[in-house]
Amino acid sequence: MTLTNLLPDGRYYVSLWMVAQVLVFGCCLPHRSRFWLRMLPASIFLFTVGRQLLLIQSFVISVPLFIRTLMGILAAILMLWTTTATPAQVLYASLWAMMTQQTLQNASSVLLNYLLGWGIVSRYGVYLLVWMVVTLPLTYWGLAKPLSQGNYHVGHRHLAIAAALFIEFELVQGVPDIKIGVDGTSGLGQNYQFVLMNGICLLVALYLAHTLFVKRQAEAELAVANALRRSQKERYEAAKRNVALINRRCHELKVQLADLERARTSGEQKQCLSRLSEAVQIYDSSLATGHDVLDMVLAEQSLSCREQGIRLHCVADGAQLQFMEEADLYTLCTGLLQQAAARAGKIADPEQRELDLQVYRRQGVVVLETAVLLTSGAQGSGRALPEEISDILHKYGAELFSGVEQGCAVVRCLFPAREKTGPTKS
């Protein structure tokens, strides 16, 4: 009796291989505390169950789909026990582990069939053990670790495609009944090469699907990053314009103060004081609408309007807009006022450059309205509203109306009246 005759038969190694593949993919997921203490008893349990299931498959009835599906579920439970990954991620990793293991086993069986015919290999278990030692590190570095890099999200469609490929993969595995005899004799079925190629193709398809979903997620994240970058740039440009206006006003105030110091008569002093009082009106904080965000928007836009010679009039009950989120209200009001200011800035007569903003409630509807006088020098539809404003209106179920009323271009947003949610956070 030789040492090889004392080794267990191939079914032990197949079960060991299943557990080893689960460990390979599980090690790439984020670990829980005491990872290996959790992994050891779970691996022993999975190995024992796998061994018994292989005995059922070999000697009772060939049901590879049921058996390997059950093994996949147990592998997912093992990963949930040992890692902090989401259920979708561990189920996805389990599908990869089971399909990879079976494909490598099919490839090893094809090679072993030729080696048995040539008399090179005399023991199935020894061959599988050597094959595992070679392929497991390659699987870890070439497949499991790259798949787990990055914090990608396994969505429902992604997981559904993987599950469909797994089911088709396992159904085809039942075409040849017994591939290699447990006594080490050649026993490949006629369709075994087809089964191997089918497994390889399905693994490639699963990898391509994985690449596609990861690429889509990366594109979505890039789109969000670009949108944030554009928003930051727009805010920077607005802040730069406001700072420039403030600096210009400060310079004008210094000049007028110098004129006041040089004034000798009371008449000259009164004239300088009048100009100085007019210059500081821009910083008057008398506009109190009852909503901090609306007050801030009006303060910002008044700087730009005054620079263009536009008079901004506001009659607004800001408390009616308490139901809106601060960021949404800021974006909406800023966009509406900028559009109205662009229209008013085209009016040739400086005396007619006026912009009205109103916020009020009428018949159970909250109205946010801007109005600009229409003249021959201000015809046209003006700029289209940005898409983000349309999204905000859709979010709150608002209706947008624009038209000409009493010689004015009016843009009116109608919001369904809602209960107030409390004071606005400053």
Helices and strands as residue ranges (DSSP letters): H 3-6, H 10-26, H 35-59, H 64-82, H 87-118, H 124-139, I 140-144, H 145-148, H 156-173, H 192-262, H 266-279, G 280-283, H 292-307, E 311-316, G 318-321, H 326-344, G 350-352, E 354-362, E 365-373, G 376-378, H 387-395, E 399-405, E 408-416
